[in-house]
Amino acid sequence: MATAAAGALGLLWGWLWSERFWLPQNVSWADFEGQGDDYGYPRARHILSVFPLAAGVFSVRLLFER
């Protein structure tokens, strides 16, 4: 049972991140790993910087509303 669920989850994960679906021809996910020229691509971990900023803005808002 667990093996079938893991297989189905792996199939869904493979379909969701399919290069054929998301990227144009001759481009792969590995192309996004390198920094390229002087411009780097955003990474998923960059979204984590939003949470402390949002907490800071929220706390400043609470401070000034009182």
C-alpha positions in Angstrom: 0.0 0.0 0.0 2.7 2.5 1.0 4.8 1.5 -2.1 1.8 2.2 -4.4 1.2 5.6 -2.7 4.9 6.5 -3.0 4.9 5.4 -6.7 1.8 7.6 -7.4 3.4 10.5 -5.5 6.6 10.1 -7.5 4.6 10.0 -10.8 2.7 13.1 -9.8 5.9 14.9 -8.7 7.6 14.0 -12.0 4.7 15.3 -14.0 4.4 18.5 -12.0 8.1 19.4 -12.6 8.3 18.1 -16.1 10.7 20.1 -18.3 8.5 19.6 -21.3 5.6 21.3 -19.6 7.3 24.3 -18.0 10.3 25.1 -20.1 10.9 25.8 -23.8 12.8 23.5 -26.0 16.6 23.2 -25.4 16.3 24.4 -21.9 16.5 22.2 -18.8 16.3 22.7 -15.0 20.1 22.3 -14.9 20.4 25.5 -16.9 19.0 27.4 -14.0 21.5 26.1 -11.5 24.5 28.1 -12.8 24.8 31.8 -12.2 25.2 32.5 -15.9 26.7 35.9 -16.5 26.6 38.5 -13.7 22.9 37.9 -13.1 21.7 35.1 -10.9 18.3 33.5 -11.1 16.0 33.6 -8.0 15.9 30.5 -5.9 13.0 29.1 -3.8 14.9 29.9 -0.6 14.9 33.6 -1.5 11.2 33.7 -0.6 12.2 33.0 3.0 13.5 36.6 3.3 9.9 37.8 2.9 8.8 36.5 6.3 11.1 38.6 8.5 10.4 41.6 6.4 6.7 41.1 6.8 7.0 40.6 10.5 9.0 43.9 10.7 6.5 45.9 8.7 3.6 44.4 10.8 5.3 45.3 14.1 6.0 48.9 12.9 2.4 49.2 11.9 1.2 48.0 15.3 3.6 50.4 17.0 2.3 53.4 15.1 -1.4 52.5 15.3 -1.3 52.5 19.1 
